[in-house]
Amino acid sequence: MAKRISLHEFQAGLAKRLAEAKDNRASALLAVQAGNRNWLLDLTEAGEILSVPPLAAVPLTHHWFRGLASVRGNLFSVIDFAAFHGDLPIAPAGHARLLLIGAKHNLNCALLVTRALGLRAIEDFEPLNSAADTEQPWIGEQVKDARGTPWTRLKVADLLNHTRFLDAAQS
């Protein structure tokens, strides 16, 4: 027979687990792959990860602007993150996912990524010597994991505020 607990005990336990999750969230990274590149972003900057819904094409935009997606009745602009960096476009099927990244910054924006790779701990990576890219300030620290796989930290706020990212219209 299942153990019975009071509503008060249940709520106290739930509040404790939520507080612990918030503390762990600050030290966790979300790992995604876009094209052939592995990216890490702070979990506090990440929103939902969704299967790719149907996309509505938007004419006269750059090839990396894949269109608009309706997520629970809200429109999100969808950027093919691999194509944005000059790689081949991502097919919006199979393991491909939409990563909603703009909610914290009041932007309905999603990145189309090849696949979501799960959560990683900051301690699992060691920095590589690399120079900052002034042309692409959203490209953060270069790191590698225990297997020597290179990863790039994504600075979401810098990406969302960059003029190239914000100007999806073709010239």
N, C-alpha and C positions, 0 to 999 in steps of 0.2 A: 504494500500500500504506500502511496506517495506521502512524504512527510508534509504536514500542514504547517504553514507559517502565517503569522498575522500580516495584514496589509502594511502595518508600520514597519515590520522587519523586512518585508519585501522592498518597500520604498527606500529604506536606509541602505540595504544592500545594493540596490540599483544606483543610488546616488554615489556610493563609494566606487562602484565599477566605472561609472561615467567620469568621475574625477580622476581615477587612475588612467583611463583611456586618454583624457585630455593631457595629462602629464607625459604619457608615452608618445603622443602625437607630435610633440615638439621635437622629439629626437628621432622621428621616423622619416624615411624618404620613400616616395613612390617611384618605382622603376617602370619605365616604358621604353619601347623601341619604336623609332620612326625611321623607316628605311633601314639602312645598315648602322645607324647610330643609336647608342644606348643613352638614355637621359634619366636624370634623377631630379625630382623636385620635392621641396618640402611638403610634407603632408598637409600642413596648414594652408598651403597655396592651392592644393588640389581640390577639385570638387568631385562630382560623381564620375564614374566610368560606366559607359553604356555601350550596348551593342549599337551598331550604326543603323539609325532609322532611315527611311527614305529621305533623300536630299533634293531640295528644289534648286535647280540651277539658277544662277543669276548672270544675265548676259553682261558683256563688256567689263568683265573682271579678269584679274590675273588667273593663270591656270592653277595656282595653288589655293585660290579661294573656291572651295568646292560647292558652296551654296549655303542654303539655310535648312536647318533641321528643326522640327517641332518637337519639343520635349515637354510633355505635360501641358500643352497649350501655349508654351512660350517659344518664341523663335530664337535660335542660336545661330550665329555665323560660324561656319565650319572651315577651318584652315587645314589643308593637307600639310602637316608639319615636315614631312620628308621633302615634298615638292617645294615648299617654302625655302628649304636649304639647298635646292638645286638637284636633289635626287629624283629618282623615278616616282611618279605618283603612286599612292597607296590605293589598292582596290578596296572599296568599302564593303568587304564581305569577309567571311571566315573569321580569323582571329582579330581583325581590325576593330578598333574601339574608338569611341568619342570620349575625350577627356574634357569635362567642363572645367574651365580654369578661370573664368572672369567674374564669378559671383562675388568674391571677396572685394572686387574692385568695381562693382556695379556695372559689369559688362556681360552681356550674354554671348559668350565666345566659347568655342570648343575646338580642340585640336584633334584631327584625325591621326591616329597613331597605328602602327602596324600591329602592335599587341601590348597589352598591359602585362608587366612581369612581376607585379606584387610589391610587397613592402620590404624595405631594407633598413638596416640600422646604420647610422652615421659611422659608427665604430668599425664597420666592415670594409671601409675604404681608406686608402692612403693617397695623399695628394701627389700629382705629377707636376713637374716643373713646366709651366706653360705661361705664355704671355697673354695678357688681356687683349681681346679683339675689339678695337674701338668702333669698327664698322657694325659689329653685332654685339652690343652690350648685354644682351640677354644670355649670351654664352658665358657661363660662370666657370668655376674651378673645374679643372680636369683631374679626375681621380681614377684609381684602378682598384679592382677587388682582389681577393686572395688568389684567384686564378689568373690574374694579370689582364683581365678584360677591362678595356678603357670605358669610362663613363664621363658624361658631361653634366654638370649641374645647370639646371635651367633657372634663370632669374625671371620669374613670371611677370612681376611688375615692370621690369625693363622691356620685356617683349610686348606687353600690352600697351606700353606708352611709346613705342618706337614708330616713327612716321611711316616706315616701309610696311610694317605690320598693319597699321591703321588705314593705309591707302590701298584698298583692294581693287580700285578702278584701274582699268587699262588706260595707258596714256595714248 
